[in-house]
Amino acid sequence: MKSRDLEFRGINREHLGMYFEELGAKQLTNTFPYLYEAEGWSGQILSEEKIAFTAVFIVNAVHVRFSAENDNLLKELLKNYRYKTTRIGG
């Protein structure tokens, strides 16, 4: 099993879980670590913390682990998940 950990900042933890479900996973737990499983891959939302850049500018940082049966499946999972987390500024 191959795995990769990523950190997402400024995206709601519930949305990150919803993205796993949109990619075909089922949620298995309702507390940290949140576990999601699908055929050939799984995801875990490991933790969430607040990061203060200034006294006013505070964002969340969510640590997520992706696991898949092989490199190709992991690469495809990461590509699809990152597409869902893309934010376009204005």
C-alpha positions, 0 to 999 in steps of 0.5 A, a space after each residue: 500500500 502506498 500513502 502520502 500525507 498532505 496539509 490543506 489550509 483554509 478549507 473546511 474539514 467537513 468539505 475535505 471529507 465530502 470530497 472523499 465521498 464525492 470520489 466514491 468513498 464511504 465515511 467509517 468514523 465520526 471522530 479524528 482520525 476520520 476514515 474514508 474507504 473506497 475500492 483500492 484506496 482510502 483517506 484519513 483526515 488526521 487532525 486539524 489545527 489553527 495557524 495564526 499568521 497575525 493576530 487577526 489572520 488565522 486559518 485552519 490547517 487540516 492534515 490528510 493521508 491518502 493511501 492506495 494499492 499502487 502508485 498509479 491509483 494514488 497518483 490518480 486519487 491525488 489529482 482528483 482530490 486536488 482538483 476539488 480543493 482548487 480555489 481560484 482567487 479574484 
